[in-house]
């Protein structure tokens, strides 16, 4: 029988080597060990994801109770202690004694028997004190306190405190830690009766679906099996797509007959939804591998009014200048809004990386803005909550690119816009209002925030190219 904890340990070690992002690697691991019982696969998934997500908190406690700083530990011992402390703190069904004993056995098995006493001592210390663990002082170190409580790098916490204030930052941190289930988008040409029938078929297979509060064709999914085995997959009746991504397409107000150019399209969710509304879609991305993902999804969804091309969005294409009714620009970004799905993104981002992304985003905007015909729409979006990548780009498009901000009022769901007003009121009351944008620019964009909106962290901004 496979040692389940050893599988977790090896997965965490692979992540230490930065071989893949955690969501990709964990999927590969679960596929490899698909023959295991559901209980064992659930354990692997929970401990791996939990250890990655809670790493700042786990490291804080390990540094407190260990004579060796976390950074100086052997990689295997560091991963072993992190996953064990996670079990001690967050898995009541696993006895503390079992956690400690299994960790010691793994240390011996992996040729670190000389550190067995060290591993045992640290874990027993944490176990004895887990109801009274130390925390930074909230008055003198507010950023450090929130960093440990919500397992977020301190520099990011400080950044959000400066931008949003404490109340919104705490709600946001809580929202990012919540489980973010998979979302399915049903084809928009399915009737209400067809949607209901498809949902019933899925539920008969053990799936639990909850309809989105914002879009009737979006559902969050609870399901422990293989998604591709669910009814409707082979027939192309649904695709995995988050509500925030679909809202970006809704914000573009695509109409029948429109020519839509999606410049950074993979894996194709926005392009395919646009194709259900438009006359023709040109769907592009930078590599053959990424475009193959779009092709695969388009083929399964039986989407015919879409053309796929490999194209670097930083390179302008004269053939399409002034030709598109709608240009979708979902640019590469820091991904800080989707931490609930990709838990280790926060460890790969730093201020220098943000500056580099900002330069790339401006390059793409400058190259692609010209595709919009006079009077046409440019829809800018990111899956982040960073001001430099979002609101600063709104100013750039309006002031330097000459695009006109176009209000989202009456386009996006009213309940969503009410949440936007709620956040704006809190920011104003705490002196953290978004002073960088003028009124027209503020009305043209929305920052989706986990904890306030039932969606990933996402930014959407709508512009119109002036008539010549």
C-alpha positions in Angstrom: 0.0 0.0 0.0 1.2 3.5 -0.8 2.3 5.7 2.0 -0.2 8.6 1.7 1.9 11.0 3.7 5.0 10.2 1.7 3.0 11.2 -1.5 2.2 14.5 0.1 5.9 15.0 1.2 7.2 14.3 -2.4 4.6 16.7 -3.8 5.7 19.5 -1.5 9.3 18.8 -2.3 8.6 19.1 -6.0 6.9 22.4 -5.3 10.0 23.5 -3.4 11.9 22.9 -6.6 9.3 25.1 -8.4 8.7 22.3 -11.0 5.0 23.4 -11.4 2.4 25.5 -9.7 0.6 23.6 -7.0 -2.8 23.2 -8.8 -1.1 21.7 -11.9 1.2 19.4 -9.9 -1.5 18.2 -7.5 -3.8 17.4 -10.5 -0.9 15.3 -12.0 -0.3 13.5 -8.7 -4.0 12.7 -8.2 -4.3 11.4 -11.7 -1.2 9.2 -11.1 -2.7 7.8 -7.9 -6.3 7.6 -9.3 -6.6 4.0 -8.1 -6.4 5.1 -4.4 -9.6 5.2 -2.3 -11.4 8.6 -2.4 -10.6 9.0 1.3 -6.8 8.8 0.6 -7.0 11.1 -2.4 -9.0 13.6 -0.3 -6.3 13.5 2.4 -3.5 14.1 -0.2 -5.4 17.0 -1.7 -6.3 18.7 1.6 -2.9 18.4 3.3 -1.0 19.5 0.2 -3.2 22.5 -0.5 -3.5 23.4 3.2 0.3 23.3 3.7 0.9 25.4 0.7 -1.8 27.9 1.6 -0.9 28.2 5.3 2.9 28.3 4.8 3.5 31.8 6.3 1.6 30.8 9.4 3.3 27.4 9.7 6.7 28.9 9.2 6.1 31.5 11.9 5.2 28.8 14.5 8.1 26.6 13.3 10.6 29.5 13.8 9.2 30.0 17.3 9.5 26.4 18.4 12.5 25.2 16.4 16.2 25.8 17.3 16.9 25.8 13.5 15.3 28.6 11.4 13.0 27.3 8.7 15.1 28.7 5.9 18.2 26.7 7.1 16.4 23.4 7.4 17.0 20.6 5.0 14.2 20.8 2.3 12.8 17.4 3.2 12.7 18.2 6.9 11.2 21.6 6.2 8.4 20.1 4.1 7.8 17.3 6.6 7.5 19.7 9.5 5.2 22.1 7.6 2.8 19.3 6.5 2.8 17.9 10.0 2.1 21.2 11.8 -0.7 21.8 9.3 -2.3 18.4 10.4 -1.8 19.3 14.1 -3.6 22.7 13.7 -6.2 22.0 11.1 -7.2 18.3 11.0 -8.9 17.3 14.2 -9.7 13.8 12.9 -6.0 13.0 12.9 -4.6 12.3 16.5 -1.6 14.4 17.4 0.3 11.3 18.4 -0.2 9.8 15.0 1.0 13.0 13.2 4.2 13.0 15.3 4.9 9.3 15.0 4.3 9.2 11.2 6.6 12.2 10.7 9.4 10.5 12.7 8.9 7.3 10.6 9.1 9.3 7.4 12.3 11.0 8.6 13.9 7.6 9.2 12.7 6.1 6.0 14.1 9.0 4.0 17.6 8.7 5.6 17.2 11.4 8.2 17.1 9.2 11.2 19.6 11.4 13.0 17.0 14.2 12.9 14.2 12.0 14.3 14.5 13.5 17.8 14.5 17.1 16.3 11.4 16.4 14.3 9.6 14.8 17.3 10.6 17.6 19.7 9.4 20.4 17.4 6.0 18.7 16.7 5.4 17.8 20.4 6.1 21.5 21.3 3.6 22.7 18.8 1.1 20.1 19.9 1.3 21.0 23.6 0.9 24.7 22.8 -1.6 24.7 19.9 -4.4 26.3 22.0 -2.1 29.2 22.9 0.2 29.8 20.0 2.1 33.1 19.8 1.1 35.9 17.4 2.7 39.3 16.5 1.3 42.2 18.6 -1.7 43.7 16.7 -1.0 47.2 18.0 2.7 47.4 17.1 2.8 45.0 14.1 -0.6 45.1 12.5 0.7 43.9 9.1 2.7 41.1 10.6 -0.3 40.0 12.7 -2.6 39.8 9.6 0.2 38.1 7.7 0.3 35.2 10.2 -3.4 35.0 10.8 -4.3 34.8 7.1 -1.1 33.4 5.7 -0.3 36.1 3.3 3.2 37.6 2.7 3.5 40.7 4.9 4.5 43.0 2.0 1.2 42.2 0.3 -0.8 42.8 3.5 0.9 46.2 3.9 0.1 47.0 0.3 -3.6 46.3 0.7 -3.8 48.1 4.1 -2.4 51.2 2.4 -4.9 50.9 -0.5 -8.1 49.6 1.1 -7.7 50.1 4.9 -8.1 47.5 7.6 -11.8 46.6 7.3 -11.7 45.7 3.6 -8.3 44.1 3.9 -9.4 41.7 6.6 -12.6 40.8 4.7 -10.5 40.3 1.5 -7.9 38.1 3.3 -10.8 36.0 4.7 -12.4 35.7 1.3 -9.1 34.6 -0.3 -8.8 31.8 2.3 -12.3 30.4 1.6 -12.7 27.4 -0.6 -13.3 28.5 -4.2 -15.1 25.7 -6.0 -15.0 24.9 -9.7 -17.5 26.9 -11.8 -19.3 25.5 -14.8 -20.7 27.7 -17.6 -23.6 26.1 -19.5 -24.0 27.0 -23.1 -26.1 30.2 -23.4 -28.2 28.8 -26.2 -29.6 26.1 -23.9 -33.2 26.9 -22.8 -34.1 27.1 -19.2 -35.7 23.7 -19.4 -32.6 22.3 -21.1 -30.4 23.7 -18.3 -32.6 22.2 -15.6 -32.6 18.8 -17.3 -28.8 18.9 -17.6 -28.5 19.9 -14.0 -30.7 17.0 -12.9 -28.6 14.5 -14.9 -25.4 15.8 -13.2 -27.0 15.6 -9.8 -28.0 12.0 -10.4 -24.2 11.3 -10.8 -23.5 12.8 -7.4 -22.7 16.4 -8.4 -24.1 19.3 -6.4 -24.6 22.6 -8.3 -25.4 26.0 -7.1 -26.6 28.7 -9.5 -24.6 31.9 -9.6 -26.3 34.9 -8.1 -25.0 37.0 -11.0 -25.5 34.9 -14.2 -28.2 32.2 -14.7 -25.9 30.0 -16.9 -23.1 29.8 -14.3 -23.0 27.2 -11.5 -20.5 26.3 -8.8 -19.8 22.6 -8.5 -19.2 20.2 -5.7 -18.0 16.9 -7.1 -15.3 14.4 -6.1 -15.0 12.6 -9.4 -13.6 13.2 -12.8 -15.3 16.3 -14.4 -15.0 14.8 -17.9 -17.4 12.0 -16.8 -20.2 14.3 -16.0 -23.2 14.5 -18.4 -22.9 17.2 -21.0 -19.1 17.2 -21.3 -18.8 15.1 -24.4 -21.8 16.9 -26.0 -20.1 20.3 -25.4 -23.0 21.6 -23.2 -20.7 23.2 -20.6 -17.2 24.4 -19.9 -15.2 25.2 -16.8 -15.3 29.0 -16.5 -15.4 31.3 -13.5 -18.2 33.8 -13.2 -15.7 36.7 -13.2 -14.4 35.6 -16.6 -18.0 35.4 -17.9 -18.8 38.8 -16.4 -15.9 40.4 -18.4 -17.6 39.1 -21.7 -21.0 40.4 -20.5 -19.4 43.8 -19.8 -18.3 44.0 -23.5 -21.9 44.0 -24.6 -21.2 41.8 -27.7 -24.1 41.7 -30.2 -24.9 39.4 -33.0 -22.8 40.1 -36.1 -19.9 41.7 -34.1 -16.3 40.8 -35.0 -14.5 40.1 -31.7 -10.7 39.9 -31.3 -9.5 38.1 -28.1 -5.8 38.9 -27.9 -4.7 36.8 -24.9 -7.3 34.1 -25.1 -6.1 30.8 -23.7 -7.7 28.5 -22.5 -10.5 30.1 -24.5 -13.4 30.6 -22.0 -14.0 34.2 -23.0 -13.6 33.5 -26.7 -16.1 30.7 -26.6 -18.7 32.7 -24.7 -18.1 35.7 -27.1 -18.7 33.3 -30.0 -22.1 32.4 -28.7 -23.0 36.1 -28.9 -21.0 37.4 -31.9 -20.7 36.8 -35.6 -17.0 35.9 -35.6 -14.2 35.6 -33.1 -10.5 35.7 -33.7 -8.9 34.0 -30.7 -5.1 34.4 -30.2 -2.4 33.5 -27.8 1.4 33.5 -27.8 2.2 29.8 -28.2 1.0 26.7 -30.1 0.5 25.0 -26.7 -1.9 27.7 -25.5 -3.8 27.9 -28.8 -4.1 24.1 -28.8 -6.1 24.5 -25.5 -8.5 26.9 -27.3 -8.8 24.5 -30.2 -9.6 21.6 -27.9 -12.3 23.5 -26.1 -13.8 24.9 -29.3 -14.0 21.5 -30.9 -15.7 20.0 -27.9 -18.1 22.9 -27.6 -18.9 22.6 -31.4 -18.0 26.3 -31.9 -17.6 27.1 -35.6 -17.5 30.9 -35.8 -14.1 31.1 -34.2 -10.6 31.2 -35.7 -7.5 30.4 -33.6 -4.1 31.8 -34.3 -0.7 31.9 -32.6 0.2 35.5 -32.2 2.3 37.5 -29.7 0.0 40.3 -28.4 3.0 42.6 -28.0 3.4 42.7 -31.8 0.8 44.9 -33.6 -0.8 43.2 -36.6 -1.6 45.8 -39.4 -4.1 43.4 -41.0 -6.6 44.0 -38.2 -6.1 47.7 -37.4 -9.5 49.4 -37.0 -11.4 46.1 -37.9 -12.7 44.8 -34.6 -16.1 45.7 -33.0 -14.8 44.4 -29.7 -11.3 43.7 -28.5 -10.9 41.6 -25.3 -7.7 42.2 -23.5 -7.4 39.9 -20.5 -3.7 40.6 -20.1 -1.0 38.5 -18.2 -1.1 39.6 -14.6 0.1 38.8 -11.0 -3.0 36.6 -10.5 -3.5 37.8 -6.9 -7.2 37.5 -7.2 -7.3 33.8 -7.8 -5.3 32.7 -4.7 -8.2 30.6 -3.6 -7.6 28.4 -6.7 -3.8 28.8 -7.2 -2.5 29.0 -3.6 1.2 29.4 -4.3 0.9 32.4 -6.6 1.5 34.7 -3.6 5.0 33.2 -3.1 6.0 33.9 -6.7 5.0 37.6 -6.8 7.2 40.5 -5.6 7.4 44.3 -6.3 9.9 43.8 -9.0 7.7 41.2 -10.7 4.7 43.6 -10.5 6.8 46.3 -12.3 7.8 43.9 -15.0 4.1 42.8 -15.5 3.0 46.4 -15.7 5.4 47.1 -18.5 4.2 44.0 -20.4 0.6 45.0 -19.9 1.2 48.5 -21.4 3.1 47.0 -24.3 0.1 44.7 -25.0 -2.4 47.6 -24.7 -0.4 49.8 -27.0 -0.1 47.0 -29.6 -3.8 45.9 -29.5 -5.8 49.1 -28.9 -5.6 49.9 -32.6 -7.6 46.9 -33.5 -10.7 48.6 -32.2 -12.8 50.3 -34.9 -13.9 53.9 -34.2 -16.9 53.6 -32.0 -15.9 50.0 -31.0 -15.3 48.6 -27.5 -12.1 47.7 -25.7 -12.7 45.5 -22.7 -9.6 45.4 -20.3 -9.5 42.7 -17.6 -7.1 41.0 -15.1 -7.5 38.3 -12.5 -5.7 40.4 -9.9 -6.5 43.0 -7.2 -3.4 45.2 -7.6 -4.0 48.9 -8.2 -0.9 49.3 -10.5 -2.2 46.6 -12.8 -5.8 47.8 -12.8 -6.8 51.4 -11.9 -3.4 52.7 -13.2 -4.2 51.1 -16.6 -7.6 52.8 -16.7 -5.8 56.1 -16.4 -3.3 55.1 -19.1 -6.0 54.0 -21.5 -8.0 57.2 -21.0 -5.2 59.8 -20.7 -2.5 58.4 -23.0 -4.4 56.2 -25.4 -7.4 58.5 -25.8 -10.1 55.9 -25.1 -13.4 57.0 -23.6 -14.4 55.3 -20.3 -17.9 53.8 -20.8 -20.1 53.2 -17.7 -20.8 49.6 -16.6 -24.1 50.7 -15.0 -27.0 48.9 -16.6 -24.6 46.3 -18.2 -23.5 44.2 -15.2 -25.9 42.8 -12.7 -27.4 45.3 -10.3 -26.5 43.2 -7.2 -22.9 43.3 -8.3 -22.9 47.0 -8.8 -24.4 47.5 -5.3 -21.5 45.6 -3.8 -19.2 47.9 -5.7 -20.9 50.9 -4.1 -20.7 49.2 -0.6 -16.9 48.8 -1.0 -16.6 52.4 -2.2 -18.5 53.7 0.8 -16.2 51.9 3.2 -13.1 53.2 1.5 -14.5 56.8 1.6 -15.4 56.5 5.3 -11.9 55.3 6.1 -10.1 57.8 4.0 -9.0 55.2 1.5 -11.2 56.1 -1.5 -9.8 55.6 -5.0 -8.6 59.2 -5.6 -6.7 58.2 -8.7 -9.8 58.0 -11.0 -12.2 60.7 -12.2 -15.9 60.0 -12.0 -16.3 58.7 -15.6 -13.3 56.3 -15.1 -14.7 55.0 -11.8 -18.0 54.2 -13.4 -16.3 52.3 -16.3 -14.5 49.8 -14.1 -15.2 47.4 -11.2 -12.8 45.6 -8.9 -14.3 42.2 -7.8 -13.1 41.4 -4.3 -13.5 37.9 -2.6 -15.3 38.4 0.6 -17.6 41.0 -0.9 -18.5 39.6 -4.3 -19.2 35.9 -5.0 -16.4 35.6 -7.5 -12.6 35.5 -7.7 -10.6 38.7 -7.4 -11.0 40.2 -10.9 -10.9 43.6 -12.6 -13.0 44.7 -15.5 -12.9 48.1 -17.4 -14.9 49.1 -20.4 -13.8 51.7 -23.0 -15.0 53.0 -26.3 -12.7 54.2 -29.1 -13.8 57.8 -30.1 -15.4 58.2 -33.5 -13.1 59.7 -36.0 
